Amino acid sequence: MKLRQLLSASALTLAFLSPVRAQDYVPSPENLQARQAFSDMKFGIFLHWGIYSLFGQGEWYMQNANLDWREYEKAASAFYPSRFDAQQWVSAIKDAGARYITITSRHHDGFSMWQTAESDFNIVDATPFRRDVLCELADACHQQGVMLNFYYSHLDWRREDYPLGRTGHGTHRDTTKADWASYYAFMNRQLTELLTGYGPVGAIWFDGYWDHDSDAVPFDWQLTEQYELIHRLQPACLVGNNHHVNVHPGEDIQIFERDVPGENTAGYSGDMAISRLPLETCQTMNGMWGYKIVDQNYKSTEELLRLLVRTAGKGANLLLNIGPQPNGELPATALQRLREMGQWLRTNGESIYGTTAGDLAEQPWGVTTRKGSALYLHLLHHTDDTLVLPLTCKVKKATLLDGTPVKMKQTKKAVVLQFPQKPSGVDYIVKLMTKP
């Protein structure tokens, strides 16, 4: 890969110099610009892929089945995703209207999806495939203009220097060898590889903090120094952490798992206040994150589009997950959903991309988004041909997205709309041009 380069000892040394406290972190101009660009993207694709896909039981199979790590790692010798084509992946994702990709570089099983110098347990050294998929994906993303982000696990069910937390108790590691200093240095060397050998990285997406988050047993993840390392290596690289608690200093994105901001149906967001950082909701296309052979419970295209619209109505991005198959292909149903979402976004994307949360909080009929002087009404659950809006801003014009006029009457306290037909479909969108 032309972007990849060997990390010299001098570069690694520089990466750890002059740490500052995260509470003193002032985002660079590049970082602030990247935050805005990220927030405007509104739609990304999450990819959970690793040797766990071979088992077809999801990404937590090692933990859920209490597999001995020595037996589990043998699966690497059978991992040969012969149909993996990075260019095809990125093309399909870009055609769906997604603006960025977040892929698991290393999940909780400890398997690295790039040729890391820090462990032989990686896709190049431990498998017959012997190809660096992150390298190929980075090239494809850079060529096609799609942002690439790396998911990185803070926990490890295999390494013996990782201190035992809430999970990984059945993998038969020697827990007497726990050495946080060793493990922390290992993680930071791997992060340095990712941030110096694969071109511009849009974000580092952490997961696993919750493995050691007990008030009874305090644990210092040393996020301060780790975040500072990332920002020093790539100032524009955003930091997000799926920790299920309020944002820490030094983070650039706030993540909500399986819920739009402000909701807690999945039980992960109960203690989270909504910050002023760029917001992101991650959700699965079917039921699992990693490939599970029996999980064909895919959400309909209509359900996925309405989730995207509701997420945008909260001012957040939707990171929609796909679990690639062990042969390297994206599942056919997932590809179909991508194609159908792309068709919808090519017609209606104006009301999604580059928007913020609209003037009205979520209503029984739907949500609103705003871009400049345009206020978009997304009627997701409204079947009447009239609608009364409690808007006080001056509305100059009301139309559908295709320019069809919408009759309007405005009072001091409300706007009354008369639609040319009763709303129907996935999302009936009305565009209001307003004055400040």
Beta strands, then each sheet from edge to edge (+ up, - down):
strand 1: 43-47
strand 2: 100-106
strand 3: 147-153
strand 4: 203-207
strand 5: 238-242
strand 6: 254-257
strand 7: 279-284
strand 8: 316-322
strand 9: 356-357
strand 10: 366-371
strand 11: 374-379
strand 12: 386-389
strand 13: 395-400
strand 14: 407-410
strand 15: 415-418
strand 16: 428-434
sheet 1: 5+ 4+ 3+ 2+ 1+ 8+ 7+ 6+
sheet 2: 9+ 10- 11+ 16- 13+
sheet 3: 12+ 15- 14+
end
